[in-house]
Amino acid sequence: MPAQGKPVPPAVASYTPASGAADVSVKPRFDIRLSAPHRELRQLEATLSPAASLKLVSNDDQVFSWEPVEPLKQGTAYSFVLIDKNVQDP
């Protein structure tokens, strides 16, 4: 625990698809595994760039999975960004 006595939120332990992956399906599943159950210490929000709507399809408190609402455009490079709304920039 940090000095203030607050629990430390778990870190991202793994994710798929891998960064820079090629030939990804137009309807991929984005999986994030945390190093431990988050126990509501994190408020995760996933986005894609270029913009595409995502929906959370699975959450067991340690593994989170999102899928695009509509198929992604073929031949387009997308960036998946995961934000923790409980963490504020200094």
Secondary structure, DSSP 4 states (H G I P E B T S, - for coil): --TTSPPPPPPEEEEESPTT--S--SS--EEEEESS--TTS--EEEEEES---EEEEEE-SSEEEEEESSPPPTT---EEEEEETT----
